[in-house]
Amino acid sequence: MATMNVSLPDDLVEFVKGETADGGYGNQSDVVRDGLRLLREQKQKRVVLMRLLEEGRAAAAAGRTKPLTTALLRDVAERGRERAKNRRRPT
């Protein structure tokens, strides 16, 4: 594993120290690695979200969307409740 030196502002240094002191992490490197993993995951999610947003815009521009009505919202909510109920059932 490569070594990298980073400079942190005092508030982040204290945060890292606190995370290791309370037993949540074994050492400071574990805290930084976990933070970077979360940042990477967040960035990946943002890329997917932007792609889906662009697909939605293209669908709207091509006329492949439905108008947002109360009936449509009720239908979406009902399908969501049904999916949630099905996920809670034991297998």
Secondary structure, 3 states (H helix, E strand, C coil): CCCCCCCCCHHHHHHHHHHHHCCCCCCHHHHHHHHHHHHHHHHHHHHHHHHHHHHHHHHHHCCCCCCCCHHHHHHHHHHHHHHHHHHHCCC
